[in-house]
């Protein structure tokens, strides 16, 4: 396998009983790439991430990370789900520290990363509060901060901004792009929001309806920062929208 690929997906197929979700899907993700995956609701986008993290095992085919079979115990990956998943018994700051303490990072390094994330995500006034005391969007910021604080090689994001207001969504999209550029992380971002996909991605993977195949791969060669009013942006957004509406 070429060293330029972080993830290699080969003939990935998944059944749940008689339900055929993914059908012979093959593609590669380059190291450091920002890939967005879009498709009709319920087409199997989340199932793909769950196969990467081994929540599920493939029915056929395989996924490789850095040339080895995907194994979350072995690889440095983080996952951000749509639903807030902060630990309710820990404060905001302790939630941010949690993963790094499990990995036994040095205390001064944990302190530095936590302080950076608290400032970056505007959580200063919430650092000693518990998740149940926060709005849903603020609680989700904890999860995004916790994931980036781990400085993963591979970051999997499953519609992380789906429940946020538009202003906070744009803010966090810009922060994710900045962090991605700084850290060189490979990002796989699942979204049903086509504008979000075109705003974030270097490449957009369009899935068909179930059983999902790859309908098209769209390269987004638009300089950053991107403007949603840019004619080229509008052109790509409209094209992706039409491909999903094809059914």
Buried (B, 14 or more C-beta within 10 A) or exposed (E): EEEEBBBBBBEBBBBEEEEBBBBBBEBBBBBBBBBBBBBBEEBBBBBBBBBBBBEBEBBEBBBBBBEEEBEBEEBBBBBBBBEBBBEEEBBBBBBBBBBBEEEEBEEEEBEEBBBBBBEBBEBEEBBEBBBEEBBEBBBBBBBBBBBBBBBBBBBBBBBBBBBBEEEBBBBBBBBBBEBBEEBEBBBBBBBBBBBBBBBBBBBBBBBBBBBBBBBBEBEBEBEEEBEEEBEBBBEBBEBBEEBBEEE
